[in-house]
């Protein structure tokens, strides 16, 4: 029995979390492909796609601090359920965009949907050490991220076909997926509930709590370094998100199917990278981990440059898969380190802040990429995006050379990290 199968079989809480993740994230990509395909029907599609992503990035920037504080103050399970309920309603609203040629409606709904997301995604990261034992944590992290990328692959490929059957179907499924996710999360059980361990009586304002979380991140070199390389990746990654649509539609002239195919092969690369990272993570020392990160970032940037210069969509898909495999290795290894080392009372703020920082830089990158589409071709913009994104490796090398990347003490996983619960006694939820 593989470690992943064993985890699903023996850990009831993780099994429910994983099941909800599968359904909701496949639905997310139905939404993504449908929205991007609708955007390409507008005049100046490059600008419309850019503004869709920008609306998402701006809302993520505003949501991150709020989500982080609430996740460290309230019951994380309840926050995640509220996020699912809100997203189910918003997802249905996109049906209005089909027959109304209103770009601002699309931007507004995209912003609202993304605003609600970090309350769930950062919450899921925050509770992972509470529902997995220390021995399971690397496997659980790898499986969670692998599942996201598998859903990217499956969702993108299915959505490329599903959108052709009707936009209403795509948006309705996306809404239903959040309802199913909510029901799965409602089944989580843990003695003591899902409030942060070690939290103090909340006498500070939300803003003061958020500043406290930022202070913790600055004072913990590993967390600060992971934040910086996330920003470095996003400096080129934001433009890359826009380019997927432009390459599918305008460079390779393959329409919605082309967009879905490129996203699908990006997902395949992520799955390959996750498999490599899972094996590496079990063997690498902290020193080996630090040496691996800059190497994979250089591979990522170089492969993205090659993707942007390929004459056919087939070769472009090969190199985007390589690029995303390198991104996956870094992501899995970084998150495993954070899950083991970040104190539970700060987890909500740390993971939400990382999302906000990444999306903030992506917002800037998208703005630059969108403006660049008015003057430069997609291959030219793609080449520069790959070069800029890989420069994060230089920061990591410099920090490691200066001895700044010290390993923080490992945090104990809470007693509530449970395995199979055969009978459910009355416990907090």
C-alpha positions in Angstrom: 0.0 0.0 0.0 1.4 3.4 -1.0 1.9 6.1 1.7 -0.8 8.2 0.0 -3.4 5.3 0.0 -2.5 4.5 3.6 -3.0 8.1 4.6 -6.4 8.2 3.1 -7.4 4.9 4.6 -6.2 5.6 8.2 -6.7 9.3 8.6 -10.4 10.2 8.7 -10.0 14.0 8.9 -7.6 14.1 6.0 -9.8 11.9 3.9 -12.7 14.3 4.2 -10.4 17.3 3.6 -9.0 15.6 0.5 -12.4 14.6 -0.9 -13.7 18.2 -0.7 -10.5 19.5 -2.2 -10.8 17.2 -5.3 -14.4 18.3 -6.1 -13.9 22.0 -5.4 -10.6 22.4 -7.3 -11.8 20.7 -10.4 -14.7 23.2 -10.3 -12.3 26.1 -9.9 -10.7 25.2 -13.2 -14.1 25.0 -15.0 -14.5 28.6 -13.8 -11.0 29.6 -14.9 -11.3 28.3 -18.4 -14.9 29.6 -18.9 -14.0 33.1 -17.7 -10.8 33.3 -19.8 -12.7 32.0 -22.8 -15.4 34.6 -22.3 -12.7 37.3 -21.9 -11.2 36.4 -25.2 -14.5 37.2 -27.0 -14.2 40.9 -25.9 -12.5 43.6 -27.8 -8.8 43.9 -26.7 -8.8 40.4 -25.1 -5.2 40.8 -23.8 -6.3 43.8 -21.7 -9.5 42.0 -20.5 -7.6 38.9 -19.4 -5.1 41.1 -17.7 -7.8 43.0 -15.8 -9.5 39.7 -14.8 -6.3 38.5 -13.2 -5.7 42.0 -11.7 -9.1 42.0 -10.1 -8.3 38.7 -8.5 -4.9 39.8 -7.3 -6.1 43.1 -5.8 -8.9 41.3 -3.9 -6.4 38.6 -2.7 -4.1 41.4 -1.4 -7.0 42.8 0.7 -8.3 39.5 1.9 -4.9 38.1 3.1 -4.5 40.1 6.3 -8.1 39.7 7.3 -8.1 35.9 6.6 -4.8 35.4 8.5 -6.1 37.2 11.6 -9.5 35.4 11.6 -7.9 32.0 11.1 -5.6 32.5 14.1 -8.5 33.9 16.2 -11.5 31.8 15.3 -12.3 28.2 14.7 -10.5 27.5 11.4 -13.1 24.8 10.4 -15.9 27.3 10.6 -14.0 30.0 8.7 -13.4 27.5 5.9 -17.1 26.5 5.8 -18.1 30.1 5.6 -15.7 30.6 2.7 -17.2 27.7 0.8 -20.8 28.9 1.3 -19.9 32.4 0.0 -18.0 31.1 -3.0 -21.0 28.9 -4.0 -23.2 31.9 -4.3 -20.6 34.0 -6.1 -19.8 31.2 -8.6 -23.5 31.1 -9.8 -23.3 34.9 -10.4 -20.9 34.3 -13.4 -23.9 33.0 -15.4 -24.9 36.7 -15.7 -21.7 37.3 -17.7 -22.8 35.0 -20.5 -25.5 37.2 -22.0 -24.4 40.5 -20.7 -21.4 42.0 -22.5 -20.3 43.7 -19.3 -16.6 43.5 -18.5 -17.0 45.1 -15.1 -19.4 42.4 -14.0 -16.8 39.8 -14.8 -14.1 41.8 -12.9 -16.3 42.3 -9.9 -17.3 38.6 -9.6 -13.7 37.5 -10.1 -12.6 39.8 -7.3 -15.3 38.6 -4.9 -14.6 34.9 -5.6 -10.8 35.4 -5.0 -11.5 37.5 -1.9 -13.2 34.5 -0.3 -10.5 32.0 -1.3 -7.7 32.6 1.2 -10.1 32.1 4.1 -10.3 28.5 2.9 -6.9 27.8 1.3 -4.8 29.3 4.1 -7.2 27.6 6.6 -6.5 24.2 5.0 -2.7 24.8 5.3 -3.1 25.9 8.9 -5.1 22.8 10.0 -2.9 20.3 8.2 -0.5 19.7 11.1 -3.6 19.3 13.3 -5.0 16.4 11.3 -1.8 14.6 10.4 0.8 13.0 12.7 4.4 14.2 12.4 5.2 11.1 10.4 2.3 11.8 8.0 2.9 15.5 7.5 5.3 15.4 4.5 3.0 12.8 2.8 -0.1 14.9 3.6 1.6 18.1 2.3 2.7 16.4 -0.9 -0.6 14.8 -1.5 -2.5 18.1 -0.9 -0.3 19.9 -3.4 -0.3 17.0 -5.8 -4.1 16.9 -5.7 -4.2 20.6 -6.5 -2.1 20.0 -9.5 -3.9 16.9 -10.6 -7.1 18.9 -10.4 -5.5 21.5 -12.5 -4.7 18.9 -15.2 -8.0 17.2 -15.1 -10.1 20.3 -14.6 -8.4 22.2 -17.4 -8.7 19.4 -19.9 -12.3 18.7 -18.9 -13.2 22.3 -18.8 -11.8 22.9 -22.3 -14.4 20.4 -23.5 -17.1 21.3 -21.0 -17.1 25.0 -22.0 -17.9 24.0 -25.5 -21.1 22.4 -24.1 -22.1 25.6 -22.4 -20.8 28.2 -20.0 -23.9 27.7 -17.8 -22.8 24.1 -17.1 -19.3 25.2 -16.1 -20.4 27.9 -13.7 -23.1 25.7 -12.1 -20.7 22.9 -11.5 -18.2 25.3 -9.9 -21.0 26.5 -7.5 -22.0 22.9 -6.7 -18.4 21.9 -6.0 -18.2 24.5 -3.2 -21.3 23.0 -1.6 -19.8 19.6 -1.6 -16.6 20.9 -0.1 -18.5 22.6 2.7 -20.2 19.3 3.5 -16.9 17.5 3.6 -15.3 20.1 5.9 -18.3 20.0 8.2 -17.3 16.3 8.9 -13.9 17.2 10.5 -13.6 16.3 14.1 -10.9 16.9 16.6 -10.8 17.1 20.5 -10.7 20.7 21.4 -11.8 21.9 18.0 -9.8 23.7 15.3 -8.7 26.9 17.1 -5.0 27.8 17.1 -3.0 26.2 19.8 -1.0 28.4 22.2 -3.0 31.5 21.3 -3.2 34.2 23.9 -6.4 36.0 25.1 -7.2 38.4 22.2 -6.8 41.9 23.6 -5.1 43.3 20.5 -6.9 44.7 17.5 -6.9 42.8 14.3 -4.3 45.1 12.8 -2.0 44.7 15.8 -2.3 40.9 15.5 -1.4 41.1 11.8 1.7 43.2 12.6 2.6 40.7 15.2 2.5 38.0 12.5 4.7 40.0 10.2 7.1 40.5 13.0 7.3 36.7 13.5 7.9 36.2 9.8 10.8 38.8 9.8 12.3 37.2 12.9 12.3 33.7 11.4 14.8 33.5 8.6 13.4 30.5 6.8 9.9 32.0 6.7 11.2 35.3 5.4 13.3 33.5 2.8 10.4 31.5 1.5 8.4 34.7 1.3 11.1 36.4 -0.7 11.5 33.6 -3.3 7.7 33.4 -3.6 7.8 37.1 -4.5 10.6 36.5 -6.9 8.7 33.7 -8.7 5.6 35.9 -8.9 7.6 38.7 -10.5 7.5 36.7 -13.7 4.7 34.4 -12.8 1.9 37.0 -13.0 2.7 37.7 -16.7 2.9 34.0 -17.3 -0.7 33.5 -16.2 -1.8 36.0 -18.9 0.4 34.5 -21.6 -1.2 31.1 -21.3 -4.4 32.5 -22.8 -2.6 34.5 -25.4 -0.5 31.6 -26.5 -3.5 29.3 -26.8 -5.6 31.8 -28.7 -3.3 34.1 -30.6 0.0 32.4 -31.1 -1.1 28.8 -31.7 -4.7 29.7 -32.8 -6.2 26.8 -30.9 -9.0 28.6 -29.1 -10.4 27.4 -25.7 -8.9 24.0 -26.4 -5.5 25.5 -26.8 -5.8 27.4 -23.5 -6.9 24.2 -21.7 -4.2 22.1 -23.3 -1.4 24.4 -22.1 -2.9 24.6 -18.6 -3.3 20.8 -18.7 0.4 20.2 -19.6 1.4 22.7 -16.9 -0.5 20.5 -14.5 1.2 17.3 -15.8 4.6 19.0 -15.1 3.4 19.9 -11.6 2.5 16.3 -10.9 5.9 15.1 -12.1 7.6 17.6 -9.9 5.5 16.7 -6.9 6.6 13.0 -7.3 10.2 14.0 -7.4 9.8 16.3 -4.4 8.1 13.6 -2.3 11.1 11.4 -2.7 13.6 14.2 -2.2 11.8 15.5 0.9 12.2 12.2 2.7 16.0 12.1 2.1 17.2 15.7 2.0 18.9 17.3 5.0 18.1 20.9 5.7 21.4 21.7 4.0 20.5 19.7 1.0 17.1 21.4 0.9 18.7 24.8 0.8 20.9 23.8 -2.1 18.1 22.3 -4.1 15.9 25.4 -4.2 18.0 27.7 -6.3 18.7 24.9 -8.8 15.1 24.2 -9.5 14.3 27.9 -9.9 16.9 28.3 -12.6 15.5 25.2 -14.4 12.0 26.8 -14.1 13.0 30.1 -15.6 15.1 28.6 -18.4 12.3 26.2 -19.4 9.8 29.0 -19.5 12.0 31.0 -21.8 12.1 27.9 -24.2 8.4 27.5 -23.9 7.8 31.0 -25.1 10.0 30.5 -28.2 8.6 27.2 -29.5 7.0 27.2 -33.0 4.4 24.5 -32.2 2.0 24.0 -29.3 3.4 20.4 -28.9 6.9 21.6 -28.1 5.6 24.5 -26.0 3.7 22.0 -23.8 6.9 20.0 -23.3 8.8 23.0 -21.9 5.9 24.3 -19.8 5.7 20.9 -18.2 9.4 21.1 -17.3 9.1 24.6 -16.0 6.1 23.6 -13.8 7.9 20.5 -12.6 10.7 22.7 -11.2 8.1 25.0 -9.5 6.4 22.0 -7.9 9.6 20.7 -6.4 10.3 24.0 -4.7 6.7 24.4 -3.6 6.4 21.0 -1.9 9.8 21.3 -0.2 9.1 24.8 1.0 5.7 24.0 2.4 7.0 20.9 4.2 9.5 23.0 5.9 6.9 25.6 6.9 4.5 23.0 8.2 7.1 21.5 10.5 8.6 24.8 11.8 5.9 27.5 11.9 4.2 27.8 15.3 0.5 27.0 15.2 -0.7 30.3 16.7 0.9 32.1 13.7 0.0 29.6 10.9 -3.0 31.4 9.7 -1.2 34.7 9.4 1.9 33.2 7.8 0.1 31.2 5.1 -2.4 34.1 4.3 0.5 36.6 4.2 2.4 34.4 1.8 -0.6 34.2 -0.5 -1.0 38.0 -0.3 2.6 38.7 -1.0 2.7 36.4 -3.9 -0.5 37.8 -5.4 0.7 41.4 -4.8 3.8 40.8 -6.9 1.7 38.9 -9.5 -0.6 42.0 -9.7 2.4 44.1 -10.6 3.7 41.5 -13.0 0.2 41.3 -14.6 0.0 45.0 -15.0 3.4 45.1 -16.7 2.5 42.1 -18.9 -0.8 43.5 -19.9 0.8 46.8 -20.9 3.5 45.0 -22.7 1.0 43.1 -24.9 0.1 46.4 -26.5 3.7 46.8 -27.9 5.4 43.4 -27.8 4.6 39.9 -28.9 3.7 37.1 -26.5 7.0 35.2 -27.2 9.1 38.2 -26.4 7.2 38.9 -23.1 7.4 35.2 -22.2 11.2 35.2 -22.6 11.6 38.1 -20.3 9.1 36.6 -17.8 11.2 33.5 -17.5 14.4 35.4 -17.0 12.9 37.7 -14.3 11.2 34.8 -12.5 14.5 32.8 -12.2 16.4 35.6 -10.6 15.0 34.6 -7.2 17.7 31.9 -7.2 20.3 34.6 -6.8 18.6 35.9 -3.6 18.5 32.4 -2.1 22.1 31.7 -3.0 23.2 35.0 -1.4 21.2 34.4 1.8 22.6 30.9 2.1 26.2 32.1 1.5 25.8 34.7 4.2 24.6 32.1 6.6 21.2 33.7 7.0 19.1 30.6 6.3 19.3 29.0 9.7 17.0 26.1 10.5 14.4 27.1 13.1 13.3 24.6 15.9 10.8 22.1 14.8 7.3 22.5 16.2 5.4 19.6 17.8 2.2 18.6 16.1 -0.8 19.1 18.3 -2.3 16.2 20.2 -5.4 16.4 18.1 -3.6 15.2 15.0 -5.6 12.1 14.8 -5.9 8.9 12.8 -9.0 6.9 12.1 -11.9 7.7 14.4 -14.1 4.7 14.6 -16.7 6.1 16.9 -17.2 9.8 17.3 -17.6 10.8 20.9 -18.9 14.3 21.6 -16.0 16.6 20.7 -15.6 20.2 19.7 -15.7 20.7 16.0 
